[in-house]
Amino acid sequence: MNRTDEQARLRALASYEVLDTPPEPELDELTCAAARICAAPIALLSLVDGERNFFKSRFGTAWIEAPREGSFCAEAISGGGLLEIPDATRDPRFANQPLVVTEQMRFYAGAPLLSAIGTLCVIDWMPRTLAPAQRDALLALARQVMAILDRRRSAIAFRKARQALHVEMREHLKSLAGSLSKLRDSPADLLTAFSSADAAAQLLDDAVDLLGVPGDLRLHRRPMDLGLACGILAADFQDPAQGRRTLFSATGDCTGLWDADRLTHSLAVLMERALGGAHGAPVLIRVDALEASVAVEMRTRAISPKSAGADLRLAVARAAIAAHGGWLEERRDQGGVTLAVSLPRS
């Protein structure tokens, strides 16, 4: 894993605000289920930080954390699929690992969590292998762990956005009240009043949408060409006179069953975010058809400065993408920022 990917991975992990937090019953149930299904004496929900593995949930052990270097979980997140080690003493990567040498650990199987933030893993003191059904179950349980963590992150974002909304709404309403009190003196104040009222109304609309974050958003799925939708948005946002330039490309069949209204709104929020920090440089927008999903990337020099309203709209967009089973990620490097979206076709 290169440095850029590692930084993106650590940002994704930090966004869940779960490191060094106490166990939670909902996650403990899944860890226990992993141990029982795999007939393993130990199961762990391991979150891989920069220097350590933090065990958010544990079954059969009191371990809280362990060094990351040379660990099984650190290896598991780099592979992309389930990592199974039948006998660690016969694997040169782990034969000298302290748990193997001092604790006589032999068997490990770990299912990576989305964005490689950690694993759901099982451990045994005897060499063995999992049955195919056990492997499938461990992967399914890892997906359930991510669903819980995603709901938890959405709830955190909701609380923060609601607090920020109060601040920004008060500012818009104060501006509106001040403009209305001076309408007789200056027609320009009427435009200010309309602008403040429109911004306040948009924030209210976004707040109503965001109220659905803790639960499931209602999706009205229908066939949609994501490439066409992004192309139209890119053209609409193009305004060279204002220093807003977009370069768009799409490859393959980019159709799927999605809620067109919600996704179009979400993509517009992301495009606005990308253009807001571009400072005249073109924003590169690319849509690629994959086998079971469609990927959208927006490459920009920087993202627009943070504000309460922008954070709220981003939370709404993230919730809509997650409701489709997709994910949104910001990848930063020395050359700029990439807003990456992946959406399963159905």
N, C-alpha and C positions, 0 to 999 in steps of 0.2 A: 504494500500500500504506500503510494507516494505521499509527500508532505501535504500537498493540496487536498488529497482525499482524506488524509488523517485529520486535518483541520476541520473539514466539513463534517466528518464523523463526530468529532468532539463537540462541535457546535450543535449538531443534532441531539447528542446525548444531553448537553447542558439545557436544551430547550424543554426537556421533560421535568427539570427541577426535582430529580428523584435521588440523586446521590446523597448518601449519608442521612437518609430518611428512615424511619422505623418500618418494620414489616407491616404489610397490609393484608387482611384476611382474604380478600378477593384474589390476590396474587399467590398467597400461601396455598390456597386450594388447588391452583394449577400446578404448583411445584410438587405438592403431595400427589396429585394425579399422575404426574410424570414419573415419580418414583414407583408408584404402585403398578402402573401400566407396563413399565420397563423392568419391573421386579428388581429394582436397584435399591441398595441401602441408603444412598445419598442422592439428593437432587438439589440443584441450585439455580436461582435466577441471577446470573452474573452480569453486571454492567461493567464494561471495560473502559476505564478512565485512562488518562495519559500514562500513569505510573502503576496502576493497580487494578485488580478486579474487585469491585464492591458487590457483595452478595446481598441483594435487596430482599430476597426470599430464600429460605433454606429448609431442607428437610433432612433429618438424620445427622445433623452436625451443628455445632455452635460457631463455625467459622463465620467471620464478618467480612474479611477481606484477605487478599493474597497479592503478592507482587505480580505485575503483569508480565515482566520479561520471562520468556520461555514457557509461559503458561499455555495450557490446553485451550482456554477460551480465547486468548489472543490469536492463536492459530486458527480457531474455528471461524472467527469473524472475517478472516482474510480470504477464506475459500469460497464463500457464497452459498454452499450447501451444507448438509449435515456432515459433521466430522465424527467419524467413529474410529476409535483406537482399540482393537481387540485386546492387545497386550502391550502396554507401554514399555516394558523392558526390552521388547524386540523392535521398538521404533527409535531410531537414532535421534529424532527430534526431542524425545522426552525421557530417554533411558536414564539420564542424570538429573532429571527434575526432582527437587526435594521431596515432593509428595510420593514419588515413585520409589526413591531410595530409602527415605526414613519412615514413611507411612505405609509402604507396601501397596500403594494404589496400582491397579493394573488396567482396569477398563474405563473408558470415557466415551460418551456420545453427546455431542452438543449441537443444537439447532440454532443457527444465528437468527437474531432479531433484525427486523427491517432497519436499513441504514447502518447495519453492522454496529449497533450500539452495545451489543452484548449477546448472551446466549441463554437458552434454557437447556441445562445439561444434567446428565445422570452419571454417577460414578459407582464403581464396584471394586472390591478388593481381589476379585478373581478374574482371570482372563475369560472373555466371552464375546458373543455378538448379539445384536438385536435381531428379532424376527422382522420381516418386511412390514407387518402390521404395526409393530412397535415403533419403527422408524417413522411411518406415516403419522402415527398418533403424536409422537414427540414434535414433529413439524407443525401439526395442527395446533397443539397446545402453545407452541411458540407464537403462532399467529394470534391466538386468543390473548396471550400476554401483551402483544403489541396493540390489540384493540383496546385493552384496558388502559395501557399507558397513553394511547392517543386520546381517549376520552378524558383522562386525567389532565393531559396537556391542554386540551380544548377548554376544560373548566377553568384552568389557571388563566388562559388567555382571555376567557370571557370576563373573569373578575377584573383583570387589569384593564381591559377595554372599557368595561362599564365605569370604572373609576375615572379613566381618561375622558370618557364621553361627558361626564358631568362637568369637567373643567372646560372642555372645548365648547360645549353647548352654552355654558354661562358666558363665555367670551363672545360668541355669536349673538346671543340675546342682548348683551350689554351694548354691542355695536349697533344692533338693530334699534334698540330703544333710543340710543343717542342720535342716530340718523333721523328717526321719526320725529324727534323733538325739534329738529332744525330744518324740516322740509321746506318751510316758508323762506328760509334764507338761501338755500342752495339746491338747485335741481340735481347736482351731482350726488347729494346725500340720498336722493331717491334710489339711484343706482346702487349705492352702498347698502341701502336697506334691502333691496331686492337680492343682492349678492349674499348678504348675511342670512336672509330668510331661506334662500335656496340651499346654502351650505348646511343650515340647521335642519332643513327638511331631509337632505341626503343622509345626514348623520342619524336622524330618526329612523329612516328606512333601513339603514345598515344595522342599527340597534335591534330593530324588530327581527331582521334576519338572524342576527347573532343569538337571539334568544333560543333559537333551535339548536345551538351548538352542543349543549350537554346531552341531548337526545339525538334521534335520527331525523335528518332533514327529509322532507317529502320530495321525492324526485319524480319528475314527469319525463320519463325516458322516451326518446324517439330517435330514429336515424339522424345522424349529424355528421357532417364532414368537417373535422377539426381543422384541416388544412385550409379549407375555404373560409371558415369563420375567422381564423387568425389572419389570413390574407386581407379580408375585408377590414378588420380592426387596424392592421398595419397601415392600410391606405387611409383610413379615417383619421388616424393619429398623425399622419405625415403632414408637416407644416414647416417647410424650409425657412419661411420668413421668420418664424419664431424659433428657429434652431432645432426643430423636432424632425429628425430624419430616421426612417426605418428601412432596412434591407431585409426582404422576406424571401424564404425558399421553403418548399415542401417536397417530400419524396414519398412515393408509394400511395397505397390506399389508406387514407386517414379517417375512414368512417367508423362509427361505433354507435352504441345505444347509450345516449347521454341526455341529461336535462340541458337543452340548448340555452335556455334563458340564464340558468345559474352559471353554467360554464362560460358563456360569453361575458357575463358580468365579471366573473373571476379573472378571466384572461385580460379584460380591459383594465382591471385594477393592477395586475402585474405589469402590463405594458406601460401604464401611467407611471408606475413606480420606477421602471427601467428608464423611461424617457426623462423623468424628473431629475435624475443624476447624470445624464449623458453630457450635458453642457455643450450641445451642438454636435457632438460626435454621433455617428449613426448607431442605432441599436440593431443588432443582428438577430432576426427572429427566424427560427428554423423548426419545422415540424417534420418528424420522421415516423413512418409506419414501421412498427415492429410486429412480430408474429402474433402476440396476444394483447398488445397495447400500442398506444401512440405517445410519442415523447415530444414535448414542446420545450425549446430552450430560447431564452432571451438574454443576449449577451450585451452588457452595457459597461460604460466606464465606471459608474458608481450608481447607487440607488438614491432615490430622493430622500431628503432629510426627514427624520422621524417627526411625527406629530400625532396627537391623540386620534384625529380623524383617520389619518393614513394607517395607523396601527389597527384601528377598528375595521377598516375596509379589508386590510390584509387578513385579519382573523376570519372575516366572513368568507373571503376567497379560499383560505386554507380549509375551512369547515366544509365548503361545497365540494372541493376536490377530494377531501377525505371521505365524504359521504358516497362518492363514486368508487371508493376503493383505491383511489390514487394517492399520490404524495407530492408535496412541494418542498423544494430544497434550494437554499441559496449557497452557491459555491463561490468562494472568494480566492483570488490569486493576485499576483502583482500586476497583471494586466487589466483587472476589472472584476466584475461580478456576473455570474450566470444564474438566472432564475430558471430552475429546471422543474418541469412537471411531467409526471407519468400517469397515464390514465388507461386502465384496462378497458378493452372494447365493450365488455358487457358485465 
